[in-house]
Amino acid sequence: MKIFVGFISTFIVNLIVLLLANHFLPQNYVLLSYWSSWWFSFLSTAFVWALIVWLTQPIAGWLKFKIKKGLKLILVYLLTNFVALWGITRIGLGFGVTSSVWTLALAVVANIVQFTVWTLLTKFKLTEM
């Protein structure tokens, strides 16, 4: 059950981040394509993004860098969020970003929010980090 709480929380965080990015900066983050609706673009992008982030969770533990565990997790997930968002914009789920700088900015914001939510869930023993 704890596994699903972590995935669902990641999915919800991604939904909120995408919604806010599209709402406040629509000139840089677009959710829509000519073949799909706004809802499909919104939900599929958040789901694929959460799935990619969630599947890289075991990889973060295998890396043998000589830095603090928390910092290592932050850097691995920042890279994962950036690559996931960049890849999603390229495969055509209906999510678009104007440049890689805006992709990095969204990845940084998402990384901070995801890490905060995971820390709170771990503190309340709802999931494992």
C-alpha positions in Angstrom: 0.0 0.0 0.0 2.9 2.4 0.8 4.1 2.0 -2.8 0.9 3.2 -4.2 0.7 6.2 -1.9 4.0 7.4 -3.2 3.1 7.0 -6.8 -0.3 8.6 -6.4 1.2 11.6 -4.5 3.8 12.0 -7.3 1.0 11.9 -9.9 -1.0 14.5 -8.0 2.0 16.8 -7.5 2.7 16.5 -11.2 -0.9 17.4 -12.0 -0.8 20.5 -9.8 2.6 21.6 -11.2 1.4 21.2 -14.8 -1.9 23.0 -14.1 -0.1 25.9 -12.5 2.6 26.1 -15.2 0.0 26.1 -17.9 -2.3 28.6 -16.1 0.3 31.2 -15.1 2.8 30.9 -18.1 0.7 29.7 -21.0 3.1 31.3 -23.5 5.8 28.8 -22.3 3.9 25.7 -21.2 1.2 24.4 -23.5 -1.3 21.5 -22.8 -3.1 20.7 -26.0 -2.5 19.2 -29.4 -4.4 19.0 -32.7 -5.3 15.4 -32.1 -6.1 15.3 -28.4 -8.1 17.2 -25.8 -6.8 19.3 -23.0 -7.8 16.7 -20.4 -6.0 13.9 -22.3 -2.9 16.0 -22.6 -3.0 17.0 -18.9 -3.6 13.5 -17.5 -1.4 11.6 -19.8 1.6 14.0 -19.4 1.2 13.8 -15.6 0.9 10.0 -15.6 3.9 9.4 -17.9 6.0 11.9 -15.9 5.1 10.2 -12.6 5.8 6.8 -14.0 9.2 7.8 -15.3 10.1 9.4 -11.9 8.8 6.5 -10.0 10.7 3.9 -12.1 14.0 5.7 -11.5 13.6 5.4 -7.7 15.6 2.2 -7.4 18.3 3.7 -9.6 19.0 6.5 -7.2 20.0 4.1 -4.5 22.4 2.2 -6.7 24.5 5.2 -7.7 27.8 5.3 -5.8 28.6 9.0 -5.6 30.4 10.4 -2.6 27.9 13.0 -1.6 25.2 13.2 1.0 22.2 10.9 0.5 19.7 13.7 0.4 21.7 15.8 -2.0 22.2 12.7 -4.2 18.4 12.1 -4.3 17.8 15.8 -5.2 20.3 15.7 -8.1 19.1 12.4 -9.4 15.4 13.4 -9.4 16.2 16.8 -10.9 17.9 15.1 -13.8 15.1 12.6 -14.0 12.4 15.4 -14.0 14.3 17.3 -16.7 14.8 14.3 -18.9 11.2 13.1 -18.4 9.7 16.5 -19.3 12.0 17.0 -22.2 11.1 13.5 -23.5 7.4 14.0 -23.0 7.5 17.2 -25.1 9.2 15.2 -27.9 6.8 12.2 -28.0 3.7 14.2 -28.6 1.3 13.7 -25.7 0.1 17.2 -26.0 2.5 19.0 -23.7 4.8 21.6 -25.2 7.6 23.8 -23.8 9.1 26.8 -25.6 12.7 26.0 -24.7 14.9 23.8 -22.6 15.5 26.6 -20.1 11.7 26.6 -19.3 11.9 22.8 -19.1 14.7 23.1 -16.5 12.7 25.7 -14.6 9.7 23.4 -14.4 11.9 20.5 -13.4 13.4 22.5 -10.5 10.0 23.6 -9.2 8.6 20.1 -9.5 11.7 18.7 -7.8 11.2 21.0 -4.8 7.5 20.2 -4.5 8.0 16.4 -5.0 10.8 16.3 -2.4 8.7 18.3 0.1 5.7 16.0 -0.4 7.9 12.8 -0.1 9.5 14.2 3.1 6.2 14.9 4.6 4.8 11.5 3.6 7.9 9.8 5.1 7.6 11.8 8.3 4.0 10.6 8.7 5.0 7.1 7.8 2.7 6.9 4.8 5.5 5.9 2.4 9.2 5.2 2.3 11.7 7.4 0.7 
